[in-house]
Amino acid sequence: MFKIILRFYSIIATCRGAAFYPTRNLDWIYNFSPSYSLRVEPTHTSDFPGRTIETKSQPWLYFGGTAYLGVQTESSFQEILISNIRRYGTSYGASRNSNVRISIYEDAEKYLADWFGAEDSLTLSSGYLAGQLVCQSLLEEGCKLFHLPNTHPALHVESRESKISNIQDLTTILNSRMQKSESSVLLLDSIDFHGNHYPDYDILHSFPLEKLILVVDDSHGFGVVGKDGKGSFEALSNLGAKELIVCGSLNKAFGLQVGAILATKKRITQIRHTPQFTGASPASPANIATFLEAKNLYRERLDSLRQNIELFKSLIEVDPFFEYNSGHPAFSLKNPKLADHLETENILITRFQYPTQATSPLTRLIINATHRQEDIEKLSEAIHSFPQTG
């Protein structure tokens, strides 16, 4: 029975953001237009996609997904989770605001706030819900939402937000609103996969941050970047925003279906008493407990991940081929045809398209903590053999 439960959790752990679409004919990608419907056949695998994946046709070396620390298939991690499922059950469907409360939630929220350096924190069942709850609470205060380009859908509430995404226009409008003392919120992802955000956030320096509420999705930063994997919170705190709210998923690096919000005590108290939080089922208490108990493993895997990133960067000159955020294991392809070339070398990477995003499909190469030296050497050799043109 627990093998079935474990497979269920492994499948859930890949749900947000991990997709791969290897095909042999991808010419339509290079001629992509917003009106062109995304039609691509995915490659299916019956096992978790870690450093390799098995398909019906052949095995592949896999440099994709979002399992940055690779804990999902680690036996010691699985044993911690199984032990906590035995204690707490597979899920918990009651309100966090009911009269009977499981103490592990508050234990974890205190730890999260202390570890990341926030005043307070709140856990939820997913990073997407965390982002939506933050946005809804700000809209109910009468704030106007403004987004940097390509901000994750978790921070969008389509019917009640500004449609302006040009940086220059955003700067002009926000400065004008500040002169009128109009409440405004600037939303963005901490990791933009092109090097414009973390760690310096140069793109934000033109905005009147001292008068803005800054909301940042750190799903791809939690557990990966910052000192000891503490994410982007410290770097964002140094920007001097009027108020900082960081939210996101712990499902990527930490391998658990949990969402989190880091903010002031006042903000967390307000969100905790919203109808949406009261009415939503929380994250599984087994997941919450596992997050707390797996701290040592997370540290070990982060060391391995960082060693793999440095090995990769030592074997190739990264800049001609990729855009990336310093210290992050995702490398966005400058030439999407490199993905086709890697497939001929039996290497798959991540390709996917947000349905609402009128841009080319996202094509990324991901290093994770489970990759071996020979994997990264093979990847580097394949990249070196790619015929760069133009």
Buried (B, 14 or more C-beta within 10 A) or exposed (E): EEEEBBEEBBEBBBEBBBBBBBBEEBEBBEEBEEEEEEEBEEBEBEEBBBBBBEBEEEEBBBBBBBBBBBBBBBEEBBEBBBBBBEEBEEBBEEBBEEEEEBEBBEEBBEBBBEBBBBEBBBBBBBBBBBBBBBBBBBBEEEBBBBBBBBBBBBBBBEEEBBEEEEBEEBBEBBEEBBEEEEBBBBBBBBBBBEBBBBBBBEBBEBBBBEBBBBBBBBBBBBBBBBEEBBBBBBBBBEBEBBBBBBBBBBBBBBBBBBBBBBBBEEBBEBBBEBEBBEEBBBBBBBBBBBBBBBEEBBEBBBEBBBBBBEBBBEBBEBEEBBBBBEBBBBBBBBBBBBBBBBBEBEBBBBBBBBEEBEEBBBBBBBBBBBBEEEBBEBBBEBBEEBEEEE
